[in-house]
Amino acid sequence: ESAFPYADLEEIVYMHPHPEMKVPKGHCLRLLKNLYGLKQAPRNWNRLLSNTFLLLGFTQSSLDHGVYIGEVNGDKVIVAIFVDDVLIAS
């Protein structure tokens, strides 16, 4: 499982269909979501995650942009992100 497909693509990306797919000859597929292996996937996933944490009231660390600090129900919460892994400490 990968987290990348949850993020929308910001760019228009086309790909050739798998040979087993019943797509008319000469046609291609337009991707609506990220696929693992796309160069844009990590950036789009990070953008989605960052925007979500900021909307929830977390603050992004100026020393490490993969760390977010916030408060939930009066408890301090620290979230560390590395690629598609998330560690939450309270």
GIQUI-V746017 format. One record per residue. N is the residue number from 1. RES is the residue in one small letter. PHI is phi as a letter, one per 40 degrees, with the letter a starting at -180 (999 if undefined). OMEGA is omega in whole degrees, 0 to 359 (* if undefined). Layout:
N_RES_PHI_OMEGA ; N_RES_PHI_OMEGA
This chain:
1_e_999_179 ; 2_s_b_179 ; 3_a_c_187 ; 4_f_d_182 ; 5_p_c_180 ; 6_y_c_181 ; 7_a_c_176 ; 8_d_c_174 ; 9_l_c_176 ; 10_e_c_184 ; 11_e_b_174 ; 12_i_c_182 ; 13_v_b_177 ; 14_y_b_176 ; 15_m_a_176 ; 16_h_c_179 ; 17_p_c_174 ; 18_h_c_182 ; 19_p_d_181 ; 20_e_c_181 ; 21_m_c_179 ; 22_k_c_179 ; 23_v_b_180 ; 24_p_d_181 ; 25_k_d_180 ; 26_g_g_179 ; 27_h_c_177 ; 28_c_b_181 ; 29_l_b_174 ; 30_r_b_180 ; 31_l_c_176 ; 32_l_b_180 ; 33_k_b_178 ; 34_n_c_170 ; 35_l_b_176 ; 36_y_c_181 ; 37_g_h_175 ; 38_l_c_179 ; 39_k_c_183 ; 40_q_c_189 ; 41_a_d_180 ; 42_p_c_180 ; 43_r_c_180 ; 44_n_c_177 ; 45_w_c_179 ; 46_n_c_179 ; 47_r_c_179 ; 48_l_c_181 ; 49_l_c_180 ; 50_s_c_179 ; 51_n_c_180 ; 52_t_c_180 ; 53_f_c_179 ; 54_l_c_177 ; 55_l_c_179 ; 56_l_c_177 ; 57_g_g_177 ; 58_f_c_177 ; 59_t_b_179 ; 60_q_c_179 ; 61_s_c_177 ; 62_s_c_180 ; 63_l_c_179 ; 64_d_a_185 ; 65_h_c_176 ; 66_g_c_180 ; 67_v_b_179 ; 68_y_b_182 ; 69_i_b_180 ; 70_g_a_180 ; 71_e_b_179 ; 72_v_b_181 ; 73_n_f_178 ; 74_g_g_179 ; 75_d_b_176 ; 76_k_c_182 ; 77_v_b_177 ; 78_i_b_180 ; 79_v_b_178 ; 80_a_b_182 ; 81_i_b_173 ; 82_f_b_183 ; 83_v_f_179 ; 84_d_b_175 ; 85_d_b_181 ; 86_v_b_177 ; 87_l_b_181 ; 88_i_b_178 ; 89_a_b_180 ; 90_s_b_*
